[in-house]
Amino acid sequence: MRPALLYRRHVASSLRRAYTARTEPPPPRQTRRPEPVNSTSPVAKSSSANKSPAAPPSSLAPWIFGALAAGLGFYSLQLYLAASKPYHNTRIADLAAQKDVAERYDYTATNFDSEVGLSELLMGVNGLRKKLARKCHGDVLEVSCGTGRNLGYYDIEGKDAKVESLGFIDISPQMVEVCQQKWAALFGNKMAQQKLKPGLKLRFMTGSALGDMPMAPSGKKYATIIQTMGLCSTASPAELVENMARHLDTSNPDSRILLLEHGRSYLPWLNRVLDNSAEKHAELHVCWFNREIGELVEKAALQSGLEVVSERRHHLGTTWVFELKPTEDAVKKAQAGLPPVATPQTNEREQEGWLSKLGWK
């Protein structure tokens, strides 16, 4: 076959195929409808979801609890050793055997708050201070005020505040100075002063609470005398209570003496611990914490025409809280202008039972 003839046939065939492609409709597109999702059928998770979660960082809780347990165990061991140690001074609980360490306050005033602050916070002593200070009313005198650890708790803000005047007295000038500085830090700015009760009278005094103390600004005796942790620091605790009674307005049946003190426990083994460490503790913190405070306060109240309204004990009996008031006989004599005379009192408190060991009457 000739080449020319082959070329014509090839061209004609190509034209015919091209024409057919233009005129014929395209084949229908095959579309796939999505299948409905069955909520009950499991859904395959992504590869990232299938990965196991990362291991959490190691917790510090076991280490913390372990350290606390070790500290508690060490402390318990020290208590046991102290309780089992024989007395090195069998008369250490007697007042006659306890030397006067009050002068050491002159050297410990600057660091006193930092030395006792943490222990009082952990033991809840600050709450006891606040509860006692909130009971103060009228002309108030804080005896053995120290560094003023009760300053922030008195009811002295607002026109309806119960405190009319507030006086602080301590035998240590350094302690009184720290107390004044603390007052300036708490109430020295103008905004804080505006919150104070209008006409509130404030005084800081240096002097012995065993002697004559200034009268209230009104010229009368005090409606409330408060002392916290003072009977453990003086060489004459009973005389100190009696002197507070002499400066109390006993003509007012609402007058009160409020005390927060350290003292002996009702547990023999704990008293052994206190006795064995009493001398060292007194040298460091100017506090004989092994005294029979309850007996001292009751005898002083009996001699001063006072009665114990309430007595509470905390921390296994080593922290004592007292509220004293004038007896009815003392009130009548004071109102009649007669000198107070000690009269026997009937102890109406219940016999000590297991509740008394928890601090309840």
Stockholm file with secondary structure:
# STOCKHOLM 1.0

chainA/1-361         MRPALLYRRHVASSLRRAYTARTEPPPPRQTRRPEPVNSTSPVAKSSSANKSPAAPPSSLAPWIFGALAAGLGFYSLQLYLAASKPYHNTRIADLAAQKDVAERYDYTATNFDSEVGLSELLMGVNGLRKKLARKCHGDVLEVSCGTGRNLGYYDIEGKDAKVESLGFIDISPQMVEVCQQKWAALFGNKMAQQKLKPGLKLRFMTGSALGDMPMAPSGKKYATIIQTMGLCSTASPAELVENMARHLDTSNPDSRILLLEHGRSYLPWLNRVLDNSAEKHAELHVCWFNREIGELVEKAALQSGLEVVSERRHHLGTTWVFELKPTEDAVKKAQAGLPPVATPQTNEREQEGWLSKLGWK
#=GR chainA/1-361 SS CCHHHHHHHHHHHHHHHHHHHHHSCCCCCCCCCCCCCCTTSCCCCCTTTTSCCCCCCCCSHHHHHHHHHHHHHHHHHHHHHHHHSCCSCTTTTSGGGSCCCGGGHHHHTTTHHHHHHHHHHHHTHHHHHHHHHTTCCEEEEEETCTTTTTGGGSSCBSTTCSEEEEEEEESCHHHHHHHHHHHHHHHCSHHHHHHBCTTCEEEEEECCTTSCCCCCTTSSCBSEEEEESCTTTSSCHHHHHHHHHHTBCTTSTTCEEEEEEECCCSCHHHHHHHHHHHHHHHHHHSCCTTSCHHHHHHHHHHHHTEEEEEEEEETTTTEEEEEEEECHHHHHHHHTTCCCCCCCCCCCSCCCCTTGGGTCC
#=GC SS_cons         CCHHHHHHHHHHHHHHHHHHHHHSCCCCCCCCCCCCCCTTSCCCCCTTTTSCCCCCCCCSHHHHHHHHHHHHHHHHHHHHHHHHSCCSCTTTTSGGGSCCCGGGHHHHTTTHHHHHHHHHHHHTHHHHHHHHHTTCCEEEEEETCTTTTTGGGSSCBSTTCSEEEEEEEESCHHHHHHHHHHHHHHHCSHHHHHHBCTTCEEEEEECCTTSCCCCCTTSSCBSEEEEESCTTTSSCHHHHHHHHHHTBCTTSTTCEEEEEEECCCSCHHHHHHHHHHHHHHHHHHSCCTTSCHHHHHHHHHHHHTEEEEEEEEETTTTEEEEEEEECHHHHHHHHTTCCCCCCCCCCCSCCCCTTGGGTCC
//
